[in-house]
Amino acid sequence: MATNPIGKNTKTIGINMSKEMADELEKRASSMHLSTSKYCKVILTQWMDSGKKLVLQEKK
């Protein structure tokens, strides 16, 4: 994780995910003429602003 990559009070994070999920994110971002990182930021911001909680469960 890098700190202050584009200014104060910012961080850049990287995550590993399946190729299928990454491809889908890239496809959706492209369809909206957004970079993948901007698209991810938009959807994560909307989710966090919604106040909804995630329910995580172990796979069986």
C-alpha positions in Angstrom: 0.0 0.0 0.0 1.4 3.4 -0.9 0.6 6.6 0.9 0.0 10.0 -0.7 0.3 8.9 -4.3 -1.7 11.8 -5.6 -2.0 14.2 -2.7 -2.5 14.5 1.0 -5.0 12.2 2.8 -5.0 9.6 -0.1 -3.9 6.0 -0.3 -3.6 3.6 -3.1 -4.6 0.0 -2.4 -4.2 -3.1 -4.6 -6.2 -6.2 -4.4 -6.0 -9.6 -6.0 -9.2 -11.2 -7.4 -10.2 -13.8 -9.9 -9.6 -13.1 -13.5 -13.3 -13.5 -14.2 -14.2 -10.8 -11.6 -11.5 -8.5 -12.9 -12.6 -8.9 -16.5 -16.2 -8.1 -15.5 -15.1 -4.9 -13.7 -13.1 -3.9 -16.7 -16.0 -4.6 -19.0 -18.4 -2.6 -16.9 -16.0 0.3 -16.5 -15.3 0.4 -20.2 -19.0 0.5 -21.1 -19.3 3.7 -19.0 -16.1 5.2 -20.4 -14.4 5.1 -17.0 -11.1 3.6 -15.9 -11.4 0.5 -13.9 -10.1 2.2 -10.7 -12.6 5.1 -11.1 -15.4 2.6 -11.6 -14.4 0.7 -8.5 -14.2 3.9 -6.5 -17.7 4.9 -7.6 -19.3 1.6 -6.7 -17.5 1.3 -3.4 -18.4 4.9 -2.5 -22.1 4.2 -3.3 -22.0 1.0 -1.2 -20.4 2.7 1.8 -22.7 5.7 1.6 -25.7 3.4 1.5 -24.9 2.2 5.1 -25.7 -1.4 4.1 -23.6 -4.0 5.9 -22.2 -7.1 4.2 -23.0 -10.5 5.5 -20.0 -12.8 5.1 -20.3 -16.5 5.4 -17.8 -19.3 4.9 -18.2 -21.4 1.8 -19.2 -25.0 2.5 
